[in-house]
Amino acid sequence: MSTAHDLPAVAWRKSSYSNGEGGACLEVADGLPSSVPVRDSKIPSGHVLLLTRLSWSTFVDAVKSGSVSRN
């Protein structure tokens, strides 16, 4: 598992599914050719999950369809 310090050149953005009240917020980074870094916005220097593009796409599709809770 990586940390945000291992990825200094990426630009993080909050997921469009994150609420604006400081609750459960995911941040993702674009621009890596083979993976999508994901982190908890409340702990920006914490651990980062590196998902394959297919895994990220599958996760996003599941959230959009309601198969995964947004809470």
C-alpha positions, 0 to 999 in steps of 0.5 A: 500500500502506498501513501500520498507522499509516494505520489507527490506529482499527482493532483487530487480531486474530491469524488463527485459522490462526496458530500460537502459537509466534511463527511465521507469523502474520497479523493482520486487522482488522474493521470497515472497510466495504469492505476487510479489512486484513491485516498480519504480526504480527511487523512491526506497524508495517509494510505492510498489505494492504487486501483486498476482502471478496471477496478475503479470503473467497476466500483464507480458503476456499482455506486451509480447503480446503487449496489454500493452504499454511499454512506 
